[in-house]
Amino acid sequence: MNILGHGYHDLAVNGGNTADSAELVYQKCMAIAGNLWWSWHPEVVHLFRDIDPVRWRELDHNPIALLREFTPETLAYRAGERVLHSRINYAFRRLNEYLANTNTWAHTHAGVLGSKPVAYFSAEFGLHESLPIYSGGLGVLSGDHIKSASGLGIPLVGIGLFYNHGYFKQRLSTEGYQSEEYIEHNVENLPLTPARTPSGNPYVVRLETRSGELFAKVWRVAVGRVTLFLLDSNYEANRPEDRELTSRLYGGDERTRIRQELLIGVGGVRTLQAMGISPGAYHLNEGHSAFATLEAVRLLMQEDGLSFDDAYRDISNSTVFTTHTPVPAGHDRFHPDLIEEHLGPLRDGLQISHEHLMSLGRVNTGDHQEPFCMTVLGLKLSRRANAVSQLHGHISRRMWRSLWPNREEHAIPIGHITNGVHVQSWLAEQMLQLYDRHFPAHWTNHMGEPGVWQSIHQVDPGELWETHNALKNMLLAFVRRRLAKQMGQRNESQEAIDLAMRVGNPSALTIGFARRFATYKRANLIFKDIDRIASLLSDPARPVQILFAGKAHPKDEPGKRFIQEIANLKGDSRFAGKVIFIEDYDINVCRHMIQGVDVWLNNPRRPLEASGTSGQKVILNGGLNLSILDGWWAEAFDGSNGFAIGKGTSHVDDRITDQRDAINLYDAIENQVIPLFFERDQDGLPTGWIQRMRNSISTLAWRFSSHRMVMDYAKMAYVPASGGLSSSMQ
């Protein structure tokens, strides 16, 4: 399959011609914009930005939307005016070389996957802010996963849903209360093309339920070497309510959710079949897509004449299941009537009874009142299951031990592969340039190797600190622009807006906190003793400022109250200009924050943070983590590469845990973080702090990269699932 898409093959032949026609220049730019490879290559990002810097920012860094504002003639004129022709040809040539390169890690280490690709299912994919089909951590992880699969050359196909309204745009009222706005996206401005079968026809998924048929058109997204298929229920043959099924991410009731999960699971497998793709392994990223296993079993029964039990065994051997949720309430469960309505026709094809089907989603198979759990289905129909950090592995084995009543807890077959982040997507360009100057040649080809990152210790402390401060100033400039925009939308006074444009002290210790505002993440923990934190933030000799961002689920009123509590601190003179809430958290806001903060704060209620990845992004850019010893930080902190809150324990009473963690948080800030940050040598450098930055980069950047993560999946899960030797994830 030509990843550049139909009609672009001939462009590659003439890729180096600097005398291209206006039409050819336009087509090359569109071809580059149509593959999200551009989003993790700064020089290509700058190419699009330089076409029109103002519109680039206004259009959320969307190159297709930008290019559609030009005709071929006006674009060619602008390219000539700004001397862009050679850069366009260079970017186009690099993309083609990347796609054609077969000398990859996977070619050497995972060759068995060449003819049997991995099918990777996820309910959301966070690839770039211009394609808003994600809500937060799970989606960004999925996006980073397929980007690294592309970089490593692992044959992988993604399956998800297209949310035309995406997740909501967040706005705060003058009282600090979150409201949600859903915006319909123009698909013509997104990197989507209709998925076509090998015969060239657009493909439409058709699903049978007891209450009628359900249809979905399928979009195709190019992410480097990886193809992502997105199912979209906004199709004319559907009933009006079904056309809205995939309009919003995580919206609607249980009926909406099960129909979405029917689409992504059963519809996803049928899409692969229609595209002529026979997976060697199915990877279910969370339980949302677990119905895929049942459709895969049905297909095997149909094609090879196997019994249900034999097909069940074969598909289980080929399935990898990743669980992310250490909270029982976070796992989707459905009433038996909903299961029969939506899975009844599939059950007929499986030739099993309703009770047999229900037993596949029940812990206690004899309890006819127990609902159907998607995670239980995923665990039962996979022979390789994993949590997303070492601690989460322990929690998951404890949580699901009743599925294996005859095994000791340590022998429960749920291992762990700790999450990581896509280095090239989250590394600031200034840091990339610093690494390029001091790291071995072609170091980005070896990001998952520890030796590469030891070179940070050879970097001059002043150079590292100067680079970090440049990024910090860029963050603060971004914050001022966002505050002015937020206040303008609320029609606040010009005087207030002018004041906002002066917030942000570049000399202050800058702490960042940005994530989903679920209550267990305790965004307001730092304000538990309001007078103590006010005192810490008010020392003119050692100034401190805190930046917050994040969304609460539309139905999460306690989370919304957390946002309101923090946002309204601007009315307290002790916190004005020192505690700042940035609205509408997305990948763009995240990128600025993780690249510019001094300290990244994370204080979930242990052990409810399965992994977390935002702090891993901070590492790459020289920031330090201050975190509860939960998720990935529990296996990362060594005493010299960041800061810990507490000692990794929690009380059975959450109120006592919160009080104890708040005290430990204040102690860490007051007695470790602030003194180390403001202790300077004769040149004004915080040498102790810089050494900790270098320790953080050298010990953690390689371990928590998504390249390392995906290599682990390939070696311990994908290759064995595709027919190689078995391997343990524990």
Secondary structure, 3 states (H helix, E strand, C coil): CCCCCCCCHHHHHCCCCCCCCHHHHHHHHHHHHCEHHHHHCHHHHHHHHHHCHHHHHHCCCCHHHHHCCCCHHHHHHHHHHCCCHHHHHHHHHHHHHHHHCCCCHHHHHCHHHHCCCEEEECCCCCCCCCCCCCCCHHHHHHHHHHHHHHHHCCCEEEEEECCCCECCEEEECCCCCEEEECCCCCHHHCCCEECECCCCCECEEEEEECCEEEEEEEEEEEECCEEEEEEECCCCCCCHHHHCCCCECCCCCHHHHHHHHHHHHHHHHHHHHHCCCCCCEEEEECHHHCHHHHHHHHHHHHHHCCCHHHHHHHHHHCEEEECCCCCHHHCCEECHHHHHHHHHHHHHHHCCCHHHHHHCCCCCCCCCCCCEEHHHHHHHCCCEEEECCHHHHHHHHHHCHHHCCCCCHHHCCEEECCCCECHHHHCCHHHHHHHHHHCCCCHHHHCCCHHHHHHHHHCCHHHHHHHHHHHHHHHHHHHHHHHHHHHHHCCCCHHHHHHHCCCCCCCCEEEEEECCCCHHHCCCHHHCCHHHHHHHHCCCCCCEEEEEECCCCCCCHHHHHHHHHHHHHHHCCCCCCCEEEECCCCHHHHHHHHHHCCEEEECCCCCCCCCCCHHHHHHHCCCEEEEECCHHHHHCCCCCCCEEECCCCCCCCHHHHHHHHHHHHHHHHHHHHHHHHHCCCCCCCCHHHHHHHHHHHHHHCCCCEHHHHHHHHHHHHHHHHCCCCCCCCC
